[in-house]
Amino acid sequence: MDLKLGQLKSLAYGVLTGSFISAGAALAAPVTLTVLDGSVIIAGDLQSFEDGFYVIETSLGSMRIAASRVNCEGEGCPAPAAAEGIILSGSEAIGAGLMPLLLTGFSDAEGGAMETEDRDGMLVVDLVADDGFGESMGVFTVDTSDSTQGFEDLLNGTATIAMSSRRIEPAEARLIAANGGGNMIALDQERVVAVDSLVVIVNQSNPLSQITLSQLDGIYSGRITNWSQLGGRDEPIVAYTREAGTGTRDVFEQGIFSATGNRAANNLQVVATNEAMASAVNNDPNGIGFVGFAFVRGAKELNLAGECGIISRPDAFAAKSEEYPLQRRLYLYNRSDNLSDTATAFLNYTISEEADQVVAKAGFVDLGVQRIEQDNTNTGRIRDAILSTQLAEELPLMRELVVDLIQYDRLSPTFRFQSGSSSLEAKALLDLERLVNYLNLTNEQIEIALVGFTDSDGSFAANQQLSVGRAQQVAAAFQQFAAGRLGPNIIITTKGYGELVPAACNETLEGKRINRRVEVWIRKLG
């Protein structure tokens, strides 16, 4: 056995000695287990493969090793799909914060009961039919680490489902496809189960109420080191971050560093989880950090101020409409070659409207349709419309917009286009489905206005025309999608207001992307 004993600790849930096989036990075929980073190699005879663990007899005795942490080679290795139960691996935000409640909701929806245990730091759930009196419907093992690890486990076949707080990268998708895993961005392999805002938090004693992305860039790149540089106290800033490879850190750093290309400083305080981040900031008067929407835990939230003056608040509607600058989606991914019927049923449940209340209960932002009043002073939309209008040629359209803002409410589904693209993405189809179901709940005469906006590139007149065209494009897709499913009481219209009322600053590529949108407005007729 080639074993580097000093590195065994790298197996986070890895090697547990003491589960010795009896001397008379029959030996299985030999196998070689290699940790994914290649640092440890363990050879021996495989005794069993149960609940996602290899039990292997080595010269040091019997070892029980999590399959999600190693590659298996040799004639005794089970096939990737042979793992007992359904293995979910990846994002801590999903695995710890959302998955337990999703499994509970799925169990209830299937009329079953859950038997749970903590096994070597992993949550193991056995779903038993007939309220716990029937047979097992499936065993789920939730192995929490980070998004990158989830994709590695999916590639190696040691996970059934990858949990990720970022979208899969093209290189990761190509590797899994080459391994026989299918098209990772297909509708039946990539699912958005929730949306999330990364909330910037400080200690409750901190006098600041807002911060800009460029100031966060300065703090996390090490150029801003004292709160007095931001108008606060003359105290050193203690910046907390997550471990490298976590989806949370990746999304945050992409959001604050994309405009400058800066990198994180070496003296940041690294914490392991969202919970640890909130706890650290709550206990540090000089601390600053970032957590998912569900993990603020009593810390003080900071609004994000754009360089152009636009203020973004980390509320549920901003997350649903994806207009908050530090925005992410929470994904579940699966291979195309190893899904059981139970795994498929669970994945379908996670994106159903039935799961929305479970997502909300977990503190995340579900994908359900939300309605707000646009003339409410809390939204600031009328004020923003007036302030964003500076040229005489814009005034007639601005006056029309202000009148509409008073007459219409807004629904949260918002459709966006990449520059030069005319295709709606998978999440847009899910939003269309929920919008149809939402509208079918009323018998009143309702007008739905699909309202287009653009970024500020190009002339005002051209942008206004482009915004109308985009609205008409979404209207055509919506009417085709909803054909025969909506009553005659629903009237569809289109409008376009060009670059008026930007949702984000147009000075950055991300801001322009956010501004290229089609909103859904609603009002009662008659």
GUMAR-354464 format. One record per residue: x, y, z of N, C-alpha, C, CB in turn; residue in one letter. Coordinates in steps of 0.2 Angstrom, whole numbers, plus 2048, in hexadecimal, padded with zeros to 3 digits. Glycine has a CB too. Example, Ala and Ser with C-alpha at 12.3 -4.5 7.8 and 13.67 -1.06 7.14 Angstrom:
# residues 2
8427E482783E7EA8278427F08278397EA82Da;8407F58238447FB8248408008278467FD81Ds;
# end
This chain:
# residues 526
8047FA8008008008008048068007FB800806m;80380B7FB8078117FB8038167FE8088137F3d;80581880580081C80980582180C7FD81880El;80382880B80682D80E80382F81580783480Ak;80582C81A80182C821800834823805829826l;80583882280483F8247FF84382080B842823g;7FC84081B7F78438177F08408187F9843810q;7F083B81C7E983881D7E483D81F7EA833822l;7E68428237E18478257DD84B8207E484C82Ak;7E084B81A7DD84E8147D784B8127E284F80Es;7D58458147CF8428137CA8448187CF83A813l;7C684A8167C284D81B7BD84981F7BE853818a;7BA84481B7B583F81E7B883881D7AE84081By;7BF83881C7C28338197C382C81D7C8834817g;7C982B8207CB8258227C982482A7D2824821v;7C581F82B7C381E8327C68178347BC81F833l;7CA8168387CD80F83A7C880D8407D481083Ct;7C88068417C58038467BF7FF8447C280984Bg;7BD80083E7B87FB83B7BB7F58387B37FF836s;7BD7F183C7C17EB83A7BD7E68377C67E983Ff;7BF7E38327BC7DD82F7BE7D78337BD7DC827i;7B97D28347BB7CC8377C07C88337B57C7839s;7C47C48377CA7C08337C77BB82E7CE7BC838a;7C17B982F7BE7B482B7BB7B78257BA7B082Eg;7BA7BE8247B77C181F7BA7BF8187B67C8820a;7B67BE8137B97BD80C7BB7C38097B37BA808a;7C17C38067C47C98037C17CA7FC7CB7C9803l;7C07D17FA7BD7D37F47C37D47EF7B97D97F4a;7C27D67E97C77D77E57CB7DE7E77C57D87DDa;7D27DE7E57D67E47E77D47EA7E37DD7E27E6p;7D57F07E77D37F67E47D87FB7E67CC7F97E7v;7D98017E37DD8067E57D980C7E57E38077E0t;7DA8107EB7D68167EC7DB81C7EC7D28167F3l;7D98217E87DE8277E77DA82D7E97E18277E0t;7DC8317EE7D98377EF7D983C7E97DC83B7F5v;7D48407E87D38437E27D88487E07CC8477E2l;7DC84A7E57E284F7E37E884B7E37E38547E9d;7E88447E37ED8407E27F283F7E87F18427DCg;7F08427EE7F58427F37F683C7F77F38487F8s;7F18387F77F18317FB7EE82C7F77EC832801v;7F28267F77F08207F37EF81A7F87F581E7EEi;7EA8177F87E88117FD7E680B7F97E3813802i;7EA8067FA7E88007F67E67FA7FB7EF7FD7F2a;7E27F67F97E07F17FE7DA7ED7FA7DD7F3804g;7D77E97FE7D17E57FC7CB7E87FE7D27DD7FEd;7C67E97F97C07EC7FB7BB7E77FE7BC7EF7F4l;7B97E98047B47E48087AD7E68067B67E580Fq;7AB7EC8067A47EE8047A47F58027A07ED80Bs;79E7F77FF79D7FE7FD7967FF7FE79E7FE7F5f;79580380478F80480778E80C80878E80080De;78880E80778681580878C81A806785816810d;78F81980079481E7FE79B81D8017918247FFg;79C8178057A38168087A68108057A2816810f;7AC8108047B080A8037B380880A7B680B7FEy;7B280180B7B57FE8117BB7FA80E7B07FA815v;7C17FB80F7C77F880C7CB7F58117CA7FD807i;7CE7EF8107D27EC8157D97ED8127D17E4815e;7DD7F18167E47F28157E97F081A7E57FA814t;7EF7F18197F57EE81D7F47F28247FB7EF81As;7F07F88247EF7FB82B7E97F982E7F0803829l;7E57F582B7DF7F382E7D97F58297DE7F6834g;7D37F582C7CD7F78287CC7FE8287C77F382As;7CB8018227CA8088217C380981E7CF80C81Dm;7BF80E8207B981081D7BA81781A7B3810822r;7B98188137BB81E8107B682080B7C281C80Bi;7B482780C7AF82A8087B08298017AD83180Aa;7AC8267FD7AD8267F67AD82D7F27A78227F2a;7AA8327F57AA8387F27B183C7F27A583D7F5s;7B68397F67BC83C7F77C28387F37BE83B7FEr;7C08327F07C682F7ED7C382C7E67C88297F1v;7C882A7E27C78267DC7C881F7DD7CB8297D6n;7C581B7DA7C68137DB7C88107D57BF8107DEc;7CD80C7D57D08097CF7D18017D17D680C7CCe;7CF7FD7CC7D07F67CE7CA7F27CC7D27F57D5g;7CB7EC7CB7C57E77CA7BF7E77CF7C77E07C8e;7C17E97D57BC7E87DA7B87EF7DB7BF7E77E1g;7BA7F47D77B67FA7D87AF7FA7D57BA8007D4c;7AA7FC7D97A37FC7D77A28017D179E7FE7DCp;79D8007CD79C8057C879A80C7CB7978037C3a;79A8117C87988187CB7918187CD79981D7C6p;78D8157C97868157CB7848107D07828147C5a;78980C7D37888077D77878097DF78C8017D7a;78980F7E07898127E67828117E978B8197E7a;78280F7EF77B80E7F37788157F477C80A7F9e;7728167F276F81C7F37718227EE77081E7FAg;76F8287F077082E7EC7758327F07698317EBi;77B8347ED7808387F077F83F7ED7878347EFi;77F8437F277F84B7F078584E7F377884E7F3l;7898517EF78F8537F179085B7EE79584F7EEs;79385F7F27958667F079386B7F57918677EAg;7918707F37908777F678D8767FD78B87B7F2s;79187980278F87980978887D80A79487D80De;78888380678188780777B88380578288D802a;77C87E80077687A7FE7768748037768787F7i;77B87180477B86B80877986B80F782868807g;77C87181277A87281977487681A78087581Da;77387B81676E88081776787E814770886814g;76787B80E76187980A75F87280A76287C803l;76486E80976286780775E86380C769863806m;76086481375C86081875486281775E86281Fp;75286881674B86A81574986780F74A871816l;74D86780974A86580374985D80374F8667FDl;74D85A80774C85380874685180C75284F80Bl;74585681173F85581573885681173F85A81Bt;73985B80D73385D808731858803734863805g;73785580173684F7FC7338497FF73D84D7F9f;73584880573384280972B84380A73684180Fs;72984980C72284A80E71E84A807721851811d;72184C80271D84C7FB71C8457F97218507F6a;7218407FB7208397F971D8357FE7278377F7e;71A83880371783480871B83080C711830805g;72183280D72682E81172883181772C82C80Cg;72D82E81A73083082173782F82072D82C827a;73B83482474283482374583182A74483B823m;74A82D82874F82B82E75682E82C74F82382Ee;75883283175E83582F76483483575D83D830t;76A83483277083483777583883477182C838e;77A83A83978083D83778583783778284283Cd;78883683178D83183079383482D78A82B82Br;79883483279F83783079E83E82D7A283282Bd;79A84283079984982E79584A8287A084B82Cg;79284482678D84582078684382278F84181Am;78184781F77A84582177884081D77684C820l;77583A82077383581C76B83481E77682E81Ev;76783481876083481975D82E81675D83B816v;75982A81975682481674E82681675781E81Ad;74C82681074582880F74182180F74482C808l;73C82181373881B81473181C81273981881Bv;72E81880E72881980B722818811726814805a;71C81A80F71681881371781B81A715811814d;71A82281B71B82582171F821826714826824d;72481E82372981A82772881382872A81E82Dg;722810825720809827722805820719809829f;72480881B72580481572C80381472280880Fg;72E80280D73580180B73880780A7357FC805e;73F80780A74380C80974280F80174B80B80As;7418158007408187FA74781A7F773B81E7FAm;74C81B7FB75381D7F97578207FF7528227F4g;75D81F7FF76282280476582880176781D806v;76582E80476983480176E83580676483A801f;77483680477A83880777C83F805780833807t;77C84480A77E84B80878584C80B77985080Bv;78A84D80679184E807793855806795849803d;79385980B79486080A79B86280A791864810t;79D8668057A48688047A486F8007A8863800s;7A586F7FA7A48757F67A28737EF7AB8797F6d;7A18787EB79E8777E47A38737E079C87E7E1s;7A98757E07AE8727DC7AF86B7DD7B58767DDt;7AF8697E47AF8627E67A985E7E37AF8617EDq;7A38617E379D85E7E179E85C7D97978637E2g;7A18617D57A285F7CE7A785A7CD7A48657CAf;7AC85A7D17B18547D17AE84D7D37B78567D6e;7AA84D7D87A68477DA7A28457D47A38487E0d;79E84A7D179A8487CB79E8457C679684E7C9l;7A38487C47A88457BF7AA83E7C17AE84A7BEl;7AC83D7C77AF8367C97A98317CA7B38377CFn;7A38337C979D82E7CA79C82D7D279F8287C7g;79F8307D679E82F7DD7998337E07A58307E1t;7968377DC79083B7DE78A83B7D97928437DFa;78483A7DC77F83A7D777D8417D57798367DAt;77D8467DA77B84D7D97808517DC77484E7DCi;7828567D878785B7DA7838627DC78C85D7D5a;7848647E278186A7E57868707E477F8697ECm;7848757E078987B7DF7858817E078B87A7D7s;7898867E378788D7E378A8917DE7898907EAs;78C88E7D878E8927D278D88D7CC7968947D2r;78C8907C678B88C7C17918887BF7898917BBr;7908827BC79687E7BA79A8827B57938777B7i;7A08817B57A58847B07A58807AA7AC8857B4e;7A68837A47A787F79E7AC87979E7A9884798p;7B287B7A27B78757A27B486F7A67BD8787A5a;7B08717AB7AE86B7B07A88687AC7AB86E7B6e;7A486B7A879F8687A47A286479F79A86D7A1a;7A786679B7AA8627967AD85B7997B0866792r;7B085C79F7B38567A27AE8517A37B78587A8l;7A88537A67A384E7A87A084B7A279E8527ACi;79F84F79D79C84D7967A184879379B853791a;7A78497937AC8447907AC83E7947B3847790a;7AA83E79B7AA83879F7A383479E7AB83A7A6n;79F83779A79883379979383679D79982C79Ag;79483C7A078F83F7A47898437A17928437A9g;78A84479A78584879778684F79677E84779Ag;78185379478185A79377F85E79A77C85D78En;78486079D7838637A477E8697A57898647A8m;77D86C79F77887279F77287179C77C87879Ci;77086A79B76A86879876586979E76A861796a;75E86A79C75986B7A07588667A675286C79Dl;75A85F7A475985A7A975F8587AC7578547A5d;76585D7AC76B85C7AF76D8627B377085A7ABq;76A8687B276C86E7B67658717B87708737B1e;7658717BF75F8747C276087A7C775B86E7C5r;75D87F7C675E8857CB7588847D075D88C7C7v;75A8837D67568817DC7548877E075887C7E0v;75888C7E07578937E375C8987E17588917EBa;75A89E7E275F8A47E17618A67E875C8A97DDv;7678AA7E776A8AC7EE76E8B37ED76E8A77F1d;76D8B77F27728BD7F27778BC7F776D8C37F4s;77D8BE7F57838BE7F97838C47FD78A8BD7F6l;7818C48037808CA8087868CC80B77A8C980Dv;7888D280A78E8D580D78C8D68157918DB80Av;7908D481978E8D58207948D882478C8CE824i;7928DC8297968DF82E7938DE8357988E682Dv;7978DF83A7958DF8417908E484279B8E0846n;78B8E38477858E88487888EE84A7818E584Dq;78E8EF84D7908F58507938F984A7968F4855s;7948F78447978FB83F79290083C7998F6839n;79490683C79090C83A78E90C83279391283Bp;79290882E79090882778A905825796904823l;78690782078090481E78090281777A90A81Es;78690481378690280C78E90280A782906807q;78F8FE8057968FD8027968FC7FB79A8F8806i;79B8FE7F779B8FD7F079F8F77EE79E9047ECt;79E8F57E87A28EF7E67AA8F17E57A08EC7DFl;7AB8F77E37B28F97E37B58F97EA7B39007E0s;7B18FB7EF7B48FB7F67B58F47F87AF8FF7FBq;7B18F07F77B28E97F87B88E67F57AC8E47F6l;7B98E87EF7BF8E67EB7C58E97EF7BF8E97E4d;7C58EF7F17CB8F17F57CC8EE7FC7C98F97F7g;7C78EC7FF7C78E88057CA8E18047C18E8809i;7C78DE7FF7C98D77FF7D08D67FB7C48D37FBy;7D28DB7F77D98DB7F47DE8DE7F87D88DF7EDs;7DC8E17FE7E18E38037E38EA8027E78DF802g;7DF8EE7FE7E18F57FD7DE8FA8027DF8F77F6r;7D88F78047D48FB80A7D58F78107CD8FD807i;7D88FA8157D98F681B7D68F98217E18F581Ct;7D38FF8217D19028277CA9058267D590882An;7C590482B7BE90682A7BE90E8287BA90482Fw;7C391282B7C391982A7C391B8227C891C82Es;7C691681E7C79188177C09178147CB912814q;7BB9158177B49148157AF9198197B190D815l;7B291D81D7AE9228217AC91F8277A892481Dg;7AF9198297AD9168307B29188357AD90F82Fg;7B391383A7B79148407BE91383D7B590F845r;7C39168417CA9158407CC90E8437CE91B843d;7CA9098407CB9028427CD8FE83C7C58FF846e;7D28F983D7D48F48387CE8F08357DA8F083Ap;7CE8EF82F7C88EB82C7CB8E382D7C78ED825i;7C68DF82F7C88D882F7C38D582A7C78D5836v;7C68D38247C28D081F7C28C881F7C48D2818a;7BC8C581F7BB8BE8207B98BC8197B58BC825y;7BB8B68177B98B38107B88AB8117BF8B480Bt;7B68A880C7B58A180C7BC89D8097AF89F808r;7BC89780A7C18938077C18937FF7C188C809e;7C78937FC7C88937F57C488D7F27CF8937F3a;7C188D7ED7BD8887EA7B68887EB7C08817ECg;7B488B7F17AD88C7F27A98907ED7AB88E7F9t;7A388E7EB79F8927E779E8997E979988F7E5g;79C89A7F079B8A07F37A18A57F279A89F7FBt;7A78A37F37AD8A77F27AE8A97EB7B38A47F5r;7AD8A47E77AE8A57DF7A98AA7DD7AC89F7DBd;7A28AA7DF79D8AF7DD79F8B67E07968AD7DFv;7A18B67E67A38BC7E97A98C07E67A48BC7F1f;7AE8BC7E57B48BF7E27B38C17DA7BA8BA7E2e;7AF8BD7D77AD8BF7D07AA8C67D07A98BA7CCq;7A58C67D57A18CD7D57A58D37D779C8CC7DAg;7AA8D27DB7AE8D87DD7B48D97D97AF8D87E5i;7B78D47D67BD8D57D37BD8D57CB7C28CF7D5f;7B78D47C97B68D37C17B88DA7BE7AF8D17BFs;7B78E07C17B88E67BD7C08E77BD7B58EB7C0a;7C48E57C27CB8E77C37D08E17C27CC8EA7CAt;7CD8DB7C37D28D67C27D68D47C87D68D77BCg;7D58D87CE7D88D77D47D78D07D77D68DC7D9n;7DB8CE7DC7DB8C87DF7DA8C97E67E18C37DDr;7D88C37EA7D78C47F17DE8C47F47D38BD7F3a;7DE8C87FA7E48C97FE7E68C38017E48CF803a;7EC8C28047EE8BC8077EC8BC80E7F58BB806n;7EA8C28117E98C28187E28C281A7EC8C881Bn;7DE8BF8167D78BF8177D68B981C7D28BD811l;7D08BA8217CF8B58267CA8B08227CB8B882Cq;7CC8A98227C88A481E7C48A08237CD8A081Av;7BD8A08227B989C8267B68968217B38A0829v;7B38918247B188B8217AA88B81E7B2885825a;7A688F82179F88F82079B89582079B88A824t;79589681D79189C81E79089D82578B89B81An;78E89882978D89983079389C83478B892834e;79989983279F89C8357A08A38347A5897834a;79F8A582D7A08AC82B79B8B082F79E8AC824m;7958AF8307908B38347938B483B7898B1833a;7958AE83E7978AE84579D8B28467988A7847s;7A28B28417A88B68427A78BD8417AD8B483Ca;7A28BF83D7A18C683C79D8C984279D8C8836v;7988C58447948C784A7998C885078F8C284Cn;79E8C48517A38C58577A98C98557A58BE858n;7A98CD8507AF8D184E7AC8D884C7B38CE849d;7AD8DD8507AB8E484F7AE8E78487AC8E8855p;7B48E48467B78E78407B68E283B7BE8E8842n;7B28DD83B7B28D88367AD8DA8307AF8D1839g;7AE8D782A7AA8D78257AA8D08217AC8DD820i;7A58CE81E7A58C881B79F8C88167A48C2820g;79D8C28147988C180F7958BA81079A8C2807f;78E8BA81078B8B38117858B380C7888B3818v;7828AD80B77C8AC8087768AF80B77B8A5806g;7718B080776B8B480A7688B18107668B4805f;7698AA8117668A681776B8A681D76589F815a;7718A981C7758A88227788AF82577B8A581Ff;7748B48257768BB8287768BA82F7718C0826v;7728B78337728B583A7748BB83E7788B083Ar;7708C083D7708C68427768CB8407718C3849g;77A8CA83B77F8CF83A77B8D48367848CB835a;77F8DA83577C8E083277E8DF82A7808E6834k;7788E08267798DF81F77A8E681C7728DD81Ce;77F8E68177818EC81477D8EC80D7888ED813l;77A8F280B7788F380477E8F48007738F9804n;77D8F27F97828F37F47818F97F07838ED7F0l;7858FE7F07849047ED7899047E678790A7F1a;7859057E17899057DA78D90C7DA7849047D4g;79290C7D57969127D47919177D179C9107D0e;78C9157CE78791A7CB78291C7CF7849177C4c;78291A7D677D91C7DB7779177DC77A9227D8g;7769127D877190D7D97729097DF7709087D3i;76D9087E376E9057EA76A8FE7E976B9097F0i;76E8F97EA76B8F27EA76A8EF7F176F8ED7E6s;7648ED7F37638EA7F97628E27F975C8ED7FCr;7658DF7FD7658D87FD75F8D57FF76B8D5801p;7598D67FC7538D37FE7508CE7F974D8D97FEd;74B8CB7FA7498C57F67478C77EF7438C17FAa;7448CC7EE7428CE7E87488D07E373D8D47E8f;74D8D37E67538D47E27568CE7E07588D97E6a;7568C97E47598C27E37558BF7DE7598BE7E9a;74E8BF7DE74A8BB7D974B8BE7D27438BC7DCk;74B8C57D274C8C87CC7538C97C97498CF7CCs;7578C67CD75E8C67CC7618CD7CA7608C17C6e;7608D27CE7628D87CD7678DA7D375C8DD7CDe;7698D67D776D8D87DC7748D67DA76C8D37E3y;7798DA7DB7808DA7D77838D37D97848DF7D9p;7838D17E07868CB7E27818C57E278A8CC7E9l;7808C37DD77A8BE7DC77D8B77DA7758C17D6q;7798B27DC77B8AC7DA7758A77D97808A87DEr;7768A27D677089D7D67738977D976E89B7CEr;76F8937DC77088C7DF76E8877DB76D88C7E6l;7738827D977287D7D47728767D677687E7CEy;76E8727D376F86B7D47718687CD7698677D7l;7768647CC7788617C67788597C777F8637C4y;7778567C177784F7C177A84C7BB77184C7C2n;77D8467BB7808437B57798407B178583D7B6r;77A83E7AB77583B7A77758347A777583D7A0s;77A8317AB77B8297AA77A8257B17818287A7d;7788297B67778257BC7718277C177E8267C0n;76C82A7BE76782C7C27618277C37638327BFl;7608257C975A8217CB7548247CB75B81E7D2s;74E8217CB7478247CB7478297D174281F7CAd;7498267D674882A7DC74C8317DC74B8277E3t;7528317D97568377D875383B7D375D8357D6a;7508397CE74D83D7C97478407CC74B8397C3t;74383D7D073D83F7D473F8457D873983A7D7a;7458447DC7478497E174984F7DD74D8467E5f;74D84F7D874F8547D47498587D17548527CEl;7448557CF73E8587CC73B85C7D27398537C9n;73A8597D873785C7DD73B8637DF7378587E3y;7418637DF7458697E174486F7DD74D8677E1t;74186E7D77408747D37388757D27438747CCi;7348727D672D8727D672B8787DA72A86C7D8s;72587B7D97228807DD72187D7E471B8827DAe;7208777E571F8747EB7258757F071D86C7EBe;72B8757EC7318767F073287D7F27378737ECa;72F8827EF7308897F173088B7F872B88D7EDd;72A8887FC72A88A80372F887807723888805q;73288180473787E80873E882807739877805v;73F88580174588980074488F80474588B7F8v;73E89280473D89880873E89781073689B807a;73C89181273C88F81974488F81B73988981Bk;74888C81674F88C818753892818752887812a;74F89881675289E8167558A180F75789F81Bg;75489C80A75689E8037518A2800759898800f;7528A47FA74D8A77F574B8A27F07508AE7F2v;7448A17F174189C7EC74089F7E573B8997EFd;73E89B7E173C89E7DA73589F7D973F8987D5l;7318A07DE72A8A17DD7298A97DB7278A07E4g;7248AA7D87228B17D67208B57DB71C8B17D0v;7248BB7DC7228C07E17208C77DD7298C27E5q;71B8CA7E17188D07DE71A8D67E27118D07DDr;71C8DC7DF71D8E27E371A8E87E07258E37E4i;7198ED7E47168F37E171C8F87DF7128F77E7e;71C8FA7D97218FE7D67219057D87218FE7CFq;71B9087DA71B90F7DD71C90F7E47149127DBd;71E90A7E772090A7EE72690D7EF7209037F1n;7279127F472D9167F57339117F772C91B7FAt;73290B7F97379077FB73B9047F57359017FFn;7379047EF73B9017E973F9077E67368FF7E4t;73D90D7E77419127E47419137DC7489127E6g;73C90F7D973C90F7D273A9157CE7389097CFr;7359197D173391F7CE7399247CF72D9227D1i;73C9247D57429297D67479277D17449287DDr;7499217D074E91F7CC74D9207C474F9177CCd;7469207C37449217BC7469297BA73D9207BAa;74492D7BF7459347BE74C9367BE7419387C4i;7509337C37579357C375B9327BE75A9327CAl;75992D7BA75D92A7B575C92D7AE75B9227B4s;7579327AE7559367A875893C7A874D9367A7t;75D93E7A37609447A376094879D7689427A5q;75E94479875E94879175694978F76194378Cl;75594F78B74F95178974B94B78574F957785a;74F94878174C94377D74993D781751940778e;74B93C78774993778B74393878F74E935790e;74193F79073C94179473593E79273B948794l;73393E78C72C93B78A72B93478D72B93C783p;73193078B73092978D73192879573692578Al;73492C79873592C79F72E92D7A273A9317A2m;72A9327A07249347A271F92E7A272193A79Fr;71F92B79C71B92579B71D91F7A071C922793e;72491E7A17269197A572391A7AD72D9197A5l;7249217AF7229227B671A9217B672392A7B7v;7169227B270F9217B270E9197B270B9237ACv;7129157AE71190E7AF71390B7B571590B7A9d;71990E7B871B90C7BF71690C7C472190F7C1l;7129127C370C9137C870790E7C770A91A7C8i;70590C7C16FF9087BF7019007C06FD9097B8q;7078FE7BF7088F77BF70C8F57C570C8F57B9y;70B8EF7C87108EB7CC7158E87C870C8E77D1d;71A8E57CB71F8E17C871F8DA7CB7268E47C8r;7208D57C77218CE7C97288CD7C871D8C97C4l;72B8C87CC7328C77CD7358C37C77338C27D3s;7328BF7C37358BC7BD7388C17B97318B77B9p;73E8C17B77428C67B37468C27AE7468CB7B7t;7458C47A77498C07A274E8C479F7448BE79Cf;7548C179F75A8C579C75D8C179675F8C57A2r;7618C57937648C378D76C8C578D7618C6786f;7708C078B7778C278A7788C678477C8BC78Aq;77D8CA78477E8CF77E77E8CA7777848D377Es;77A8CC77377A8C876C7768C176C7818C676Ag;7738C077276F8BA7737688BB7737718B6779s;7648B677075D8B77707598B177375A8B8768s;75D8AC77675B8A67797598A778075F8A0778s;7548A47827528A478A75589E78D74A8A478Bl;75889F79375B89979675789579A76189C79Be;75988F79D75588A7A075188D7A67598857A3a;7548927AA7518957AF74B8997AD7558997B4k;74B89C7A77468A07A474089C7A37488A379Ea;7418967A173B89179F73888F7A673E88B79Cl;73C88E7AB73988D7B27358937B473E88B7B7l;7388997B373489F7B572D8A07B17388A57B4d;72D89E7AB72789E7A772289A7A972989D79Fl;7248947AB72088F7AE71C8927B57238887B0e;7208947B971E8977BF71989D7BE7238997C4r;71B8A17B97178A77B77108A57B571A8AB7B2l;7108A07B070989D7AE70589B7B470A8977A9v;7088977B87048947BE70289A7C370988F7C2n;70689F7C47048A57C86FE8A87C570A8AA7C8y;6FE8A97BE6F98AD7BB6F28A97BB6FB8AF7B4l;6F38A27BB6ED89E7BB6E989E7C26EF8977B9n;6EC8A17C76E98A27CD6E48A77CE6EE8A37D2l;6E38AB7C96DE8B07C96D98B07C36E18B77C9t;6D38B27C46CE8B37BF6CC8BA7BD6C78AF7C2n;6D08BF7C06CF8C67BF6D28C77B86D38CA7C4e;6D08CD7B56D38CF7AE6DA8D27B06CE8D47ABq;6DF8CF7AD6E68D17AF6E98D37A96E98CC7B3i;6ED8D87A96F28DA7A46F98D87A66F18E17A1e;6FD8D57A27048D37A37088D779E7058CC7A3i;70C8DC7A07108DF79C7178DD79C7108E779Da;71A8DB7977218D97967258DF7947228D2791l;7298E179872C8E87987348E779772B8EC79Ev;7378E979173E8E87907428EE79273E8E7788g;7488ED79474D8F27957548F079274E8F379Df;7588F579175F8F378F7648F679375F8F6787t;76A8F57917708F97947709007907778F5794d;77590379277690A78F77A90B78977990F794s;77D90578678190578077C90777A7858FF77Fd;77F90B77677B90D77077791377177790776Eg;77391576C76F91B76D76891A77176D91E766s;76591F77375F91E77775A91B77375D92577Af;75991E76D75391C769754914767753920762a;75B91276575C90B76375B90776976390A761a;75C90976F75B90577575490477775F90877Bn;750909776749909777746904772746910776q;74890476C7458FF7677478F8769748901760q;74E8F776B7508F176D74C8EE7727588F176El;74B8F27777478F077D7408ED77C7478F5782s;73D8F17777368EE7757378E87717338F4770v;73C8E776D73D8E176973E8DB76E7438E1765g;7428DC7737438D777873D8D577C7498D977Dr;7398DA77E7338D878172E8D477D72F8DF783a;72E8D677672A8D277272C8CB7717298D676Bq;7338CA7717368C47717348BF77773D8C4770q;7348C277D7328BE78372A8BD7827348C2789v;7268C278071F8C178071E8BB77B71C8C777Da;7218BB7757208B57717228AE7747248B676Aa;7278AE7777298A877B7248A67807308A977Ea;7228AB78471D8AA7897168A778671C8B078Df;7148AB78170D8A877E70E8A177B70B8AD779q;7148A077871589977671589477B71B899771q;71889678171989178771289078A71E89478Bf;70E89678A70889578E70289478A70789C791a;7038927836FE89177F6F988C78270088E778a;6F288E7826ED8897846ED88978C6EE883781g;6F188C7906F288B7976EF89179B6F988A799r;6EE8977976EC89D79A6E589F7986F18A3799l;6E18A279D6DA8A379B6DA8AA7976D68A47A1g;6D48AC7946D38B27916D48B87956CD8B278Dp;6D48B779B6D48BD7A06DB8C07A06D28BB7A7n;6E08BD79D6E78BF79E6E98C27976EC8B979Fi;6EB8C97976EC8CD7916F48CE7916E88D3791i;6F78CD78C6FF8CD78C7008D37877028C7789i;7048D878A7068DE78670E8DF7877038E4789t;7118E37837188E478371A8EB78371C8E177Dt;71F8ED7867228F47877298F478771F8F778Dk;72C8F97867348FA7867369017887378F877Fg;73A90178D73D90878F74490878F73A908797y;74790578A74E90678975390578F74F90C786g;75790B79075C90B79575990E79B76290E793e;75391079C7509147A275090F7A87499167A0l;7519117AE75090E7B47559087B474990B7B5v;75B9097B37609037B47609007BA7679057B2p;7608F97BA7608F57C17678F57C475E8EE7BFa;76C8F67BF7738F67C27778FB7BE7768EF7C1a;77D8FD7C07819027BD7848FF7B67879047C1c;7839037B17859017AA78D9017A97829057A5n;7919037AE7989047AD79B8FD7AD79B9087B3e;7988F87AF79B8F17AF7978EC7AA79C8EE7B6t;79B8E77A87988E27A47928DF7A879D8DD7A2l;7938DD7AE78E8DA7B27888DF7B37908D87B9e;7898E57B47848EA7B47808EA7AE7868F17B6g;7838EA7A87808EA7A277B8E47A17858EB79Ck;77E8DE7A377A8D87A27748D87A677F8D27A4r;7748DB7AC76E8DB7B17698E07AE7708DE7B8i;76B8E57AA7678EA7A77638E87A176A8F07A6n;7668E379D7638E079775E8DB79A7688DD793r;7588DD79B7538D979E74C8DB79B7538DA7A5r;7478D679C7408D779B73C8D57A273D8D2795v;7398DA7A47358D97AB72E8D87A97368E07AFe;72B8D57AF7248D37AE7208D87B37238CC7B0v;71B8DC7B07178E07B47108DE7B37188E87B1w;70C8DF7B87058DD7B97018E27BB7058D77BDi;6FA8E27B96F58E77BB6EE8E47BA6F68EE7B9r;6EA8E67BE6E38E37BE6DF8E87B96DF8E37C4k;6DB8E57B46D88E97B06D08EA7B26D88E67A8l;6CD8EF7B06C68F07B26C58F27B96C28EA7B0g;
# end
